Amino acid sequence: MTINTKHELVDKLYQTSNLSFDEYAELIKKRDEETAKYLFSLSQKRREEYYGNDVYIRGLIEFTNYCKNDCYYCGIRRSNANVSRYRLLLPDIMQCCHEGCELGFRTFVLQGGEDPYFNDDRICEIVSSIKKEYPDCAVTLSIGEKSRESYLRYFQAGADRFLLRHETADYNHYAKLHPADHSWTRRRECLRCLKDLKEIGYQVGTGFMVGSPYQTAENLASDMLFLQSLKPAMVGIGPFIAHKDTPFADKASGTLELTLFMIGLIRLSLPYALIPATTALGTIAPNGRELGIKAGANVLMPNLSPVEVRKKYMLYDNKICTGEESAQCIQCLAHRVESTGCKIKISRGDVCKSYTQNNI
């Protein structure tokens, strides 16, 4: 595939927001530095058309590292006996929100493993307490697969958004990332959850790892088609990074280069999407999040969790846990963002109106 042909495919994606499976697969396989540079010129342009030069910040609260699942890639999988487990209870979470609000945050993201301790009553109490104390703030939940009834209760309690990463759209690849009890039935369950969340009225986010073990260009093409079909409000992707206490300890990590390329493709495919420049990007490269913004991302999620638990929520090795990724260093983040030509926006950072009108 020549440079001109690759550029033609990027142009087609920019103009139509759609490519075929074969076109995505070939573009990903045959990508090069020149194609990436051209892609990013258009993905930045497209982001600016929808969001200007604003980058939204969300305060991340990692409130539990207990998890009932045993995914091969995850450092807090239930079989990892080396994890120092913790739970943040309601007063702890409210203190995080208080500090976040003082710092200027208007969105809180409650993320945790699938912890049975946090039943529906406890989740609803947390959400309603936050919304009562901070009614102008948005609450995002990222707590895994639940029943439709549970999702409805959280929404009625005040939750605005839900992030549920689909991990991979390919069944065979999914089976290689999980033990036998995570069957295709569980995979279908995730798809059911995403459908329920959209129908209930959440702004829904999903996503996948880039460079996860056994992943192919065809897998990534399937992910792109899945995103085109779902039309989520948010897409969170980041490079796979191995954890020393998992079955994938010896697997190669995903690359910065491919992750940035996929961010660019997602921005052109879903121009209205809120796309984080993730902590994982900042872990594999000191300027990874800045490069993510230049590739088309427009969200940062600095950590509001208590400092003493941040290193315990270790999904992968060498995760950055203190310093400039911290919510407390908002000025450091502001300077990083300004170096990309963008600026931090202090607001709820809702998905743009064109998405709301056409997809919810």
Backbone hydrogen bonds, N-H to C=O, Kabsch-Sander energy under -0.5 kcal/mol:
donor,donor_aa,acceptor,acceptor_aa,energy
6,K,2,T,-2.5
7,H,3,I,-2.8
8,E,4,N,-2.2
9,L,5,T,-1.8
10,V,6,K,-2.1
11,D,7,H,-2.8
12,K,8,E,-2.4
13,L,9,L,-2.3
14,Y,10,V,-2.4
15,Q,11,D,-2.4
16,T,12,K,-2.5
17,S,13,L,-2.3
24,Y,20,S,-2.6
25,A,21,F,-2.6
26,E,22,D,-2.4
27,L,23,E,-2.4
28,I,24,Y,-2.5
29,K,25,A,-2.5
30,K,26,E,-2.8
31,R,28,I,-0.6
36,A,32,D,-2.7
37,K,33,E,-2.3
38,Y,34,E,-1.9
39,L,35,T,-2.9
40,F,36,A,-2.8
41,S,37,K,-1.5
42,L,38,Y,-1.4
43,S,39,L,-2.6
44,Q,40,F,-2.3
45,K,41,S,-1.1
46,R,42,L,-2.6
47,R,43,S,-2.3
48,E,44,Q,-2.4
49,E,45,K,-1.7
50,Y,46,R,-1.3
51,Y,47,R,-3.2
52,G,48,E,-1.7
54,D,51,Y,-1.6
55,V,343,K,-2.4
56,Y,298,N,-2.6
57,I,345,K,-0.8
58,R,300,L,-2.3
59,G,107,T,-3.0
60,L,58,R,-0.8
60,L,302,P,-2.8
61,I,109,V,-3.2
62,E,60,L,-0.5
63,F,61,I,-1.2
63,F,111,Q,-1.4
64,T,111,Q,-0.7
65,N,86,Y,-1.6
68,K,114,E,-1.9
72,Y,177,L,-1.8
73,Y,177,L,-0.5
74,C,71,C,-1.2
75,G,315,L,-1.7
77,R,74,C,-1.3
78,R,69,N,-2.8
80,N,77,R,-1.9
81,A,79,S,-1.2
83,V,80,N,-1.0
85,R,83,V,-1.0
88,L,63,F,-3.2
89,L,87,R,-0.6
92,D,89,L,-0.5
93,I,89,L,-2.4
94,M,90,L,-2.7
95,Q,91,P,-1.8
96,C,92,D,-1.9
97,C,93,I,-2.2
98,H,94,M,-2.5
99,E,95,Q,-2.4
100,G,96,C,-2.5
101,C,97,C,-2.9
102,E,98,H,-2.1
103,L,99,E,-1.5
104,G,100,G,-0.7
104,G,101,C,-0.8
105,F,100,G,-2.7
108,F,138,A,-2.5
109,V,59,G,-2.8
110,L,108,F,-0.6
110,L,140,T,-3.0
111,Q,61,I,-2.3
111,Q,109,V,-0.8
112,G,142,S,-2.0
113,G,64,T,-1.7
115,D,113,G,-1.8
118,F,115,D,-1.4
119,N,117,Y,-1.9
123,I,119,N,-2.5
124,C,120,D,-2.8
125,E,121,D,-2.1
126,I,122,R,-2.2
127,V,123,I,-2.7
128,S,124,C,-2.8
129,S,125,E,-1.9
130,I,126,I,-2.1
131,K,127,V,-2.5
132,K,128,S,-2.0
133,E,129,S,-2.1
134,Y,130,I,-2.9
137,C,134,Y,-2.0
138,A,106,R,-2.5
140,T,108,F,-3.0
141,L,161,R,-2.3
142,S,110,L,-2.5
151,Y,147,S,-2.3
152,L,148,R,-2.5
153,R,149,E,-2.0
154,Y,150,S,-2.3
155,F,151,Y,-2.2
156,Q,152,L,-2.5
157,A,153,R,-1.6
158,G,154,Y,-0.6
158,G,155,F,-1.0
159,A,154,Y,-2.4
160,D,139,V,-2.3
161,R,139,V,-2.0
162,F,203,Q,-2.0
163,L,141,L,-2.8
164,L,162,F,-0.6
164,L,205,G,-2.9
166,H,207,G,-0.8
167,E,207,G,-1.9
168,T,166,H,-2.6
171,Y,169,A,-0.5
174,Y,170,D,-2.6
175,A,171,Y,-2.4
176,K,172,N,-0.9
176,K,173,H,-0.7
177,L,173,H,-0.7
177,L,174,Y,-1.3
178,H,174,Y,-0.6
182,H,179,P,-2.1
183,S,181,D,-1.0
186,R,183,S,-0.6
187,R,183,S,-1.6
188,R,184,W,-2.8
189,E,185,T,-1.7
190,C,186,R,-1.8
191,L,187,R,-1.5
192,R,188,R,-2.4
193,C,189,E,-2.5
194,L,190,C,-2.3
195,K,191,L,-1.9
196,D,192,R,-2.7
197,L,193,C,-2.8
198,K,194,L,-1.9
199,E,195,K,-2.3
200,I,196,D,-2.4
201,G,197,L,-1.4
202,Y,197,L,-1.9
203,Q,160,D,-1.9
204,V,202,Y,-0.8
205,G,162,F,-3.0
206,T,234,M,-1.8
209,M,167,E,-0.7
210,V,238,G,-2.5
211,G,209,M,-0.5
215,Q,212,S,-2.1
220,L,216,T,-1.9
221,A,217,A,-2.1
222,S,218,E,-2.2
223,D,219,N,-2.1
224,M,220,L,-2.1
225,L,221,A,-2.1
226,F,222,S,-2.3
227,L,223,D,-2.4
228,Q,224,M,-2.2
229,S,225,L,-1.9
230,L,226,F,-2.8
231,K,227,L,-2.8
233,A,204,V,-2.0
234,M,204,V,-1.8
235,V,274,L,-2.1
236,G,206,T,-2.7
237,I,235,V,-0.6
238,G,208,F,-1.0
240,F,210,V,-2.7
246,T,243,H,-1.4
248,F,72,Y,-1.0
249,A,246,T,-1.7
251,K,248,F,-1.9
254,G,240,F,-3.1
259,T,255,T,-1.9
260,L,256,L,-2.6
261,F,257,E,-1.9
262,M,258,L,-2.3
263,I,259,T,-2.0
264,G,260,L,-2.2
265,L,261,F,-2.1
266,I,262,M,-2.6
267,R,263,I,-2.5
268,L,264,G,-1.7
269,S,265,L,-2.3
270,L,266,I,-3.3
273,A,270,L,-2.0
274,L,233,A,-2.5
275,I,273,A,-0.6
277,A,299,V,-2.9
278,T,276,P,-0.8
282,G,278,T,-1.5
283,T,279,T,-1.4
284,I,280,A,-1.9
285,A,281,L,-1.2
288,G,285,A,-2.3
291,L,287,N,-2.3
292,G,288,G,-1.9
293,I,289,R,-2.1
294,K,290,E,-2.1
295,A,291,L,-1.3
296,G,292,G,-0.6
296,G,293,I,-1.1
297,A,292,G,-2.5
298,N,275,I,-2.7
299,V,275,I,-1.2
300,L,56,Y,-2.7
303,N,325,E,-1.6
304,L,60,L,-3.4
305,S,60,L,-0.8
309,V,306,P,-1.9
310,R,306,P,-0.8
310,R,307,V,-0.7
311,K,307,V,-0.5
312,K,309,V,-1.5
313,Y,309,V,-0.8
313,Y,310,R,-0.8
314,M,312,K,-1.4
315,L,313,Y,-1.0
317,D,242,A,-1.9
319,K,316,Y,-0.9
326,S,323,G,-1.7
327,A,303,N,-2.3
329,C,326,S,-1.3
330,I,327,A,-0.6
333,L,329,C,-1.9
334,A,330,I,-2.3
335,H,331,Q,-2.2
336,R,332,C,-2.0
337,V,333,L,-2.7
338,E,334,A,-2.5
339,S,335,H,-1.5
340,T,337,V,-1.8
341,G,338,E,-1.5
342,C,337,V,-1.5
343,K,53,N,-2.6
345,K,55,V,-2.6
346,I,344,I,-0.6
347,S,345,K,-1.1
352,C,272,Y,-0.7
355,Y,352,C,-1.1
356,T,352,C,-1.6
357,Q,353,K,-2.6
358,N,354,S,-1.3
359,N,355,Y,-2.6
360,I,356,T,-1.1
